[in-house]
């Protein structure tokens, strides 16, 4: 039985209130994860025009003499160049899926998919903002640089509609779009969304977030399954008999999505909620650092 419009509206309002009450704790967790990951990576810094000092390196024949740092060179009688950090900020759009299906949590995990998506989005925003990148949330927050990016990101989420994919927007060429979702929509819908982003020349990074039970299907006996999007229910007399067909269908869906992403030059990975959030954050950070180039793997 499908939910009535009024019931659906109440459900969405309840979900928004629950998310609002959890956001402070999620923000604290996100900052902790971002800090820990930043301690383990060098960051996205690279040499180029700018004013921020990065490192000294040996002088190479043919370089302009004005680039030599004479004070550093005088220490050990070798010529050194004072290399500066490249400061051309990139624009990164981040979208966590807030639809009802993301609220799922089995006994195999301690967190819902939606909480993991929000934590990863906040942590990524905080991490990239510290590196001087412009962070935005489609239709909710225009890209800008600032140390308060994670806080503004959290506030923007309170106004977000529960849709799986970011709203259509005009993207700058070579902008990055990060989608944190279970990606369980029909494959044709996902194909259409990928094509729209590809047509604008943006880079897409997809992290499929799943509960471990959605992979292993640890169900048996007479069970009633409920569609969290519509409220519809379906009774299975022997749920265990569905396991093989279910897993085959999930695998086929993922492989097709990964193939589409790879052909478009996008990155794609799967992240499970029983794994540390830092694993997903490291994948995203690595892909954003690498720029173009896709690979399908588990994060």
N, C-alpha and C positions, 0 to 999 in steps of 0.2 A: 504494500500500500504506500503510495507516494505521499510525501508530506504536503500539507496545504501551504499556500503562500505565507499565511500568517505564522504558521508553525516554523516555516523555513526562516522567516525574518527573525523570530524569537531565538532560534538556534544560532543564527549568525551573531545576534547581539550578545548572547551568552558566551559565545566563543571569543568575541572581541573583549568582553569584560574579563574573561579568564586570562587571555593573553596580556591584557593591561596589568593585571595583578602580578603576573609572573615576570614581566619585563625587567624590573630592577634586579632581580636575582639572575636573570639570563644575561643582563649586561655585565654584571660582576664576573660571571663565569666566562663570558666572551673575552673580557679584558685579560683575565688570567691566562686563557689559552693563547691569545695573541702574543702576550709577553713571553710565554714559554717558547712559542714557535720562533719568535724573533731572535731569541737568544741562540737558537740553533741554526739559523741561516744568516747569510751575509746580507740579504736584502736585495732590492732591485736596482741598487746603485750601479752606475756605469760611467765611464769617463766621457767628458764632453764639455761644451760651454756652460759655464755657471760660475757662481761665486763661493760655493761651499767646498772647503778643502776635503779631499778624499784620501790621497796617499802620495808619498814620494816614490818616484821610480827613476832608474838610470836614464841619463840624457842619451839620446840617439843622434848620431851624426846626421847633419842636414836640418835638424830642427832649429827654429829661430832662437838665437842666444837669449832673447828677452824672457824666455820661458824657464831659464835656469834659476833655481833658488840658490843664490850664492852663499847665504848663511848656512844652509844645510850642507852644501857641497864642501864648505871649509872645514867641516868636522873631520872628515877622513880623506880629503884630497881627491874625491871623485865627484863628477858632475851629476846633479840630481834635478829633476823637473818636478815642480809642485803641481800634481794633477788634480783637477777639480771635477766635482761630480756633475753628471748630466742632469739638468733640472727641468727638462721639458715634460711637464706633468701629463700623464695620460688620463683619459676619462674612463671610469669603470662603473657600469650600471649593475646593481645587485638586486636580485629578486628572489625572496623566499616564498615558496608556495604556502598559502594560508588556507587552502580549501579543507573541507571537513575530513577528507580521506587522510590528511596529514596528522590528524589527532589520534591516529591508531597507535596503540602500544600493547604488545603482548607480554606474557610473563617472562619472555626471554630477554627483555630489555628493561632498563630503568628509566628510559626517557621516550617521549613521543617523537614522532617524525617532525612535527611542527616545531617543537622546542629545539631539536637539533638543527633544523634549517635556520631558525632565528639566531641561535648561538653562533653558527658558522657565518651567517651574514653579518652579524655585529662584529665578530672577531676579525673577519676579513676587512670590513670597513675601517675598523680601528687600526689594523696593521698597515693597510695601504695609506691611510691618512697620515700616519707618522712618517711615511716615506714620501709625502708631498704629492700624492695622487689626488685627482678630483673624483669624488664619489657621489653617485646619484642613485635614486630609487625611481624607476619609471612612473611617471604621472603623479608622483608624491613629493619628490625632493630633487631640485635641480642640482647638477654636479657642481661641487665647490670644494675648495681646499680648507682644511681647518682641523684643529686638534679636538674639536667637539663633535666630529663627524658621527661617532658611534651614538652619542646622545640624540643628535638630530635624526639619525637613522631610526632609532627606537621610537621617537615621537611620530615619525612618518608612518610607521607600521600601524599605529593606532587608527589611521585613516584609510588603511588599505582595504580594498575589496577582496573577498576570498576567491581569487581566481588563480588557476595553476600557472599560467604563463604571463609574463609582463605585457601590459597593454602596448599596442602598436605605437611607436614613437619614432621621430626622426633622429637617426643615429649618425654621428660624425663618422666618417670613414676611419677605420682602424680603432674605433672605440671597442672596449671589451664589455661583453654582457655575460653576467654570471647568473645561472638559474639553479636554484636549490629546490628540487621537487622529486616526488616519487615517479613522475613521468609515466603514469598509468593510463593516460588518455589514449583513445584510438590512434593507431600509428599514422593514419592519414592526417589527423589533426596536427600531430607533431611534425610531420613532413611539411605541411603548409607553413607552420610557424618558423621552421628552420629556413625555408626558402625566402621568407620575407626578410629575415635578418641577413641572410647571405646576399640578397639583392642590394643591400645598403653598404656592403663592404665591411661590416663589423665582424669582430671575432667573438664567437660564442663558446662558453665553457659550461658544460652541463654536469652537475653532480646529482645522480639519482640516489635519493635517500630512501632506504627500505628498512623495515623492521625485520629481524632475523626470521620471524615466523612466516613472513611473506616469501621467504626463500625455501624454508624447510617444510612448510605446511604440516605442522605437528598435530593434526586434528583427526579424530576418528569417531565413529559412532553416529548417533542421530543428533545433528546440529542444525541450528538456524543461523544463516548468514544474513547480515544486514548491509545494504549499500549506504554508506555514510553520506553520499552526495544527494540521493533521492529519498532515502528512508525506506526504500523497498526491501522486502525480505524474501529469502528463498530457503526452503527446508530440504536438507540432505539427509536421506535415511542412513546412508553409510558414507560418511565424509572421507574415510580412509581410501575408498575406491577412486576418489577424484585426484589423489596426490600426483600420480604420474602425468596425467593429462594437464593438470594445473601447472606443474613445473615445466613441462614442455612448452606450454603456451607462454609462460613468463620468459623463458629463455629465448624463444623465437622473437618475442616483442623487444627484448633488450638487444639482441643481436642486430635486428633491423635498425633500431635507433642508433646503435653504435656505428653501423655501416654508413648510415646517412650522415652522421656527424663526421666520420673520417673522410668521406668523399667531399664534404664541404670545407674540410680543413679545420674543423672544430675539435675541441677536446671533450672527452666523455669518460666518466668513471662512476663506479657504484660505491656507495658508502652505507654501512649498516649501523644502526643505532646502538648496537651492543659493543661497538668499537670506539676507541677514544676519538673525540672530536678533532684532536690535533691532526689525525691522519687525513681527514678531509681537508683541513685547512692547508696542510702541507702540499697536497695535490693542487689545490687552486692557486696557491702562491707560486708553485713551480710552473704551472701553465701560463700564468700572467707574466712571469719573468721571462719565459721562453718566447712569448709572442705567438706567432703562427706555429702550427704543427700540432697534430692531434694524435692521441693514442688512447685506446680503450683499455682500462684496467680497473682494479678494485682499490678503493681508497678507504 
